[in-house]
Amino acid sequence: MKLISQIVAIPNGQKYRYFIIILACFAILAPWVFLPSLVGNPDLCGKVCVRRFFLYFPGMTLEDLGNQMSVAWIGVIALSLILVTSFFFGRMWCGYICPMGGFPELVSRMIPDRWKIEFRGLPQVPIRYGYFSVYLVLMPMLGISACTLCNFVTVPRIFQAFSGDFMGIAFILSAVGLVNLALLFLLGFFAVKGRAYCQFLCPVGAIDGLVNRLGSMFRFTRHIRVERSRCTGCNICARNCMTGAIKMIDKIAVVDQHSCMSCHECVDVCDWHAIDWVAVPRAVEPKRKKKGADYFPHPEWKAVHDLKKKGWKVSSWQRVVIGVIFGLILLMIVVTQVDAAERHPDPDGCFSCHALKGLEYIDENGVLRNSSIDKSHYFSSLHGSVPCKDCHREIQYFPHKVENGEVDCAESCHVEEPSGKEAYTHKKVVEEFQQSAHGNGWTKGLTGGNRLEESLDVYPSCRSCHTNELFISQKDMPKFKDSFAHLDTECGNCHQGEVWLNQFGGHILRRFIGSRWGKNDKNKMCNDCHADHERMVKVEIEDKQTGEKNLVGPRFVLASDSYEMSLHGRLLKSGVEEGASCIDCHAPDGFSHGVKRHNDPEASTHPENLAKTCAASGCHGFAINPLNIGFVKTDLHDIDIIPLLNPDSPLDQSRMESNWVKALAALLPVLIILGGGTILWKIFGKKKNVIYAVVGGDHFQKKVLGRTPGKKRQGKKTALSSQDNVEKDSDSSEKTDD
Amino acid sequence: MKKILIQARKLMIKLIMLSFCLLLSLSVTADNLFIELVDGKNVTDKNVADALKQLREHKEIKLKKNLSVNPFHHKKETENKLKQPFCQNCHLEKPHQVNQRNRSFLNMHTNYISCETCHLKDEGMKLKYKWLAYGYPNAGQVIDVYSSVHTEAEKVKVSILPRPGARIIPINNDQRMLVFKDEKFSREVENKWKTFSIEDKARLKANLHKPLNKKGLSCDKCHSENQKVLDFKLLGANEKQSHSITSNKIAQFFSRYKKDTDRLKMSDLLR
């Protein structure tokens, strides 16, 4: 009954707000993930991410920014919508919708006050924007992933975990999950009003706050405004403010528009209608005007209070620091800105038999061998212009013997290379391949019979990746045929002659119609082997110095799994082509067959070449900037989370270079300052009553208490005891939190 | 508990289906001449001994599927939704395996000729050959070639196959001389095979193969101008089609090709 009466006692406006937050939790979070799934996303990451695309990496160009934005294009749209509403109506997203802030708030409101920590007294603006600039510039530079401190990951994962999804549980049990969980408890559940994360650490909130402040400068926008003539200074709004945005200055409520979330709670509790969520009404002429005095004065509804007109001439250390930080950021940004190949009609007559359908048998190993070749497919394929005998050289008689079908890919064939008029061969590629990390595989002696042995070998053969594919996908074939039929009239005006038409016209047309492979197809090719754990466990790598052969470690075996958990992998999985495929990093241009191990100085993934690789093909152009010491060290195959997904996999847990450990290191100071400081304050600072209303930093205390920061150090009396005096004076109704 | 329930349900479904099939097969195969032949008791001791020897020397081959290395040349997946003949209880789908020279070609013929067409001894029987549907729907029904999907004009280009999954079968007095895998007789044999000792198995094997030839018809039995086995007209072929079958070059070559030295040298062909 007590609960019901408590619920009834909640002001109506707040009831609606809680209801919308709960609704948003259901709409955005697991198990339904309704809104993100509309755009095909299982969580709030990847293309929906709203808090990563604006990160600044040293040396970044506008093009890079465009890249980051196009990856998270839905997030960009969402954030713009959020900002537009914030400008006109106050922070609707933060206060009314955001389940990442709303959920901890609701939980926190259900927890008795005596267990909670008061963060609202800390100076909000400097901490928030100080951290925001670290988040924006320093963390990317040091290579700490923005995702390691993200509550847009944590809260959805908690819901996922409770909805029974193993991914959620696995995340929460990982190092970064635990850190984020601790943050959520400390700054969410066990913070007074549960909004400390939003106040201090949320980058979306930080940007939103700035826009809110900007919006509040205009009269037509709807923000929390104070009517000074009505305010009695009773403090009730300040005590109820969940973000600690309201301070009493000269016994009149003053709203800090950087922090205010327009949650309306102050309006609900104010007995005098001195504070409201309004736009300034249009000035209507008063009914009677006498000698310049208004008889019906209209309320001013001030959102921003300039108590004393300081202007730009008056300097304060806060302004200087903030100015320097933003100036540096600006400076950094400004500085860094400155075939229709010839077709042979089967000269050896092989298709007399091989074109028949159903030429099959099962060999002694149980492999179904199909000797039928689809004639039209073959002629449209990559090798369509190569006569059979150019590859199957051993065949002299027919019917031929099975073992005579052997092929060596390094042999040359009758096709002439158009530029050099030399016989075409894959010899160079084969040599490059044999020098590569995959080099122990089969390149010659390929027959239909040893397909089984090739499949069992841990090293790939040519055929493991390459089949005789069509130039053009089956889907695009009708389009190609249609265009090819008109080629002589369209291109033939300038390019005349059968030779051109046959040799180059079709070739160029194919390039116009589209490439054959998507990045996901390429990844699938790599995963055919690398995702096969049983096969990968057997791989032995030779140490070049000692010549010893050692079995590979779990990092290698689980490379495919750890890739899938990285941002690269998840982007591609959700269909965003901007994510990097395996090949993009391990075999970029010039490395196609010579994939080397990362400790080879020539490898694209060698630490010295990594920056170049990341910067290639328009991905992270800024990576070559020498200031980016951390970015290239980001571990894209971090396997810390994997033992939770596969409990059986043997792993060493002692890896200190993990991304998660880095995140912990970055978090510790924050935790110590926020948590430790507050606890110490609670133990040593307060002997008597707590003054909720008195929130804010030195500047505020100076204004309200008339105490200069310097005095604190002189006398034995602490600042708090002087606060107590003020409390008695001000006839306020503050109570302790018990 | 849940598992037991599921298993019980599966068992129920199986039982219902089994009884349904039994009823159906009883009505269909009441007195099948082929089954009478196969059930014949006149096997010789030599037959049984041979069968025993074969059974003892047999090595089972398991079909390996989904190799990680794909064939280099494009292979179309063969659709395999056909009614299976009784023989496939033991024999692989592509049964010809030993003779390297022609196994692929013989296996190719299994796509449009039933096993019994080649391997059944026609002792004293007047066999006719007709198309039978192996594919669903209407699997197991004789196909009337006059209602085949191909018009006369189309027949010039396409094979005489009236529709995919049809095979030529022997018919004696309007009775098809073959048994399908899902019929009662086939299941009885299968059950016996599971429970019998090796000697009994050998006798069963000899019995089953008694009316059959180990070596099927040779190529020229059908692929020659004066062949008498198949009536191509009855099978729906026009003049041109039957001519192309009877004068098939590959089949004629195979009837000449006995030794390795009989093979053709490719360079000779080019001159």
Chai-1 contact restraints between the chains, C-beta under 6 A:
chainA,res_idxA,chainB,res_idxB,connection_type,confidence,min_distance_angstrom,max_distance_angstrom,comment,restraint_id
A,D348,B,M266,contact,1.0,0.0,6.0,A-B,restraint_1
A,G358,B,M108,contact,1.0,0.0,6.0,A-B,restraint_2
A,G358,B,N111,contact,1.0,0.0,6.0,A-B,restraint_3
A,L359,B,S104,contact,1.0,0.0,6.0,A-B,restraint_4
A,L359,B,M108,contact,1.0,0.0,6.0,A-B,restraint_5
A,E360,B,K94,contact,1.0,0.0,6.0,A-B,restraint_6
A,E360,B,N107,contact,1.0,0.0,6.0,A-B,restraint_7
A,Y361,B,K94,contact,1.0,0.0,6.0,A-B,restraint_8
A,Y361,B,R103,contact,1.0,0.0,6.0,A-B,restraint_9
A,Y361,B,S104,contact,1.0,0.0,6.0,A-B,restraint_10
A,Y361,B,N107,contact,1.0,0.0,6.0,A-B,restraint_11
A,I362,B,L92,contact,1.0,0.0,6.0,A-B,restraint_12
A,I362,B,K94,contact,1.0,0.0,6.0,A-B,restraint_13
A,G366,B,I61,contact,1.0,0.0,6.0,A-B,restraint_14
A,G366,B,K62,contact,1.0,0.0,6.0,A-B,restraint_15
A,G366,B,L63,contact,1.0,0.0,6.0,A-B,restraint_16
A,G366,B,K64,contact,1.0,0.0,6.0,A-B,restraint_17
A,V367,B,K64,contact,1.0,0.0,6.0,A-B,restraint_18
A,N370,B,K75,contact,1.0,0.0,6.0,A-B,restraint_19
A,S371,B,S104,contact,1.0,0.0,6.0,A-B,restraint_20
A,I373,B,H73,contact,1.0,0.0,6.0,A-B,restraint_21
A,D374,B,H74,contact,1.0,0.0,6.0,A-B,restraint_22
A,H377,B,H74,contact,1.0,0.0,6.0,A-B,restraint_23
A,Y397,B,R263,contact,1.0,0.0,6.0,A-B,restraint_24
A,Y397,B,K265,contact,1.0,0.0,6.0,A-B,restraint_25
A,F398,B,L264,contact,1.0,0.0,6.0,A-B,restraint_26
A,R451,B,L67,contact,1.0,0.0,6.0,A-B,restraint_27
A,R451,B,V69,contact,1.0,0.0,6.0,A-B,restraint_28
A,E454,B,V69,contact,1.0,0.0,6.0,A-B,restraint_29
A,S455,B,L67,contact,1.0,0.0,6.0,A-B,restraint_30
A,S455,B,S68,contact,1.0,0.0,6.0,A-B,restraint_31
A,S455,B,V69,contact,1.0,0.0,6.0,A-B,restraint_32
A,R463,B,V69,contact,1.0,0.0,6.0,A-B,restraint_33
A,R463,B,F72,contact,1.0,0.0,6.0,A-B,restraint_34
A,S464,B,V69,contact,1.0,0.0,6.0,A-B,restraint_35
A,T467,B,N70,contact,1.0,0.0,6.0,A-B,restraint_36
A,T467,B,F72,contact,1.0,0.0,6.0,A-B,restraint_37
A,N468,B,F72,contact,1.0,0.0,6.0,A-B,restraint_38
A,N468,B,H73,contact,1.0,0.0,6.0,A-B,restraint_39
A,D528,B,S68,contact,1.0,0.0,6.0,A-B,restraint_40
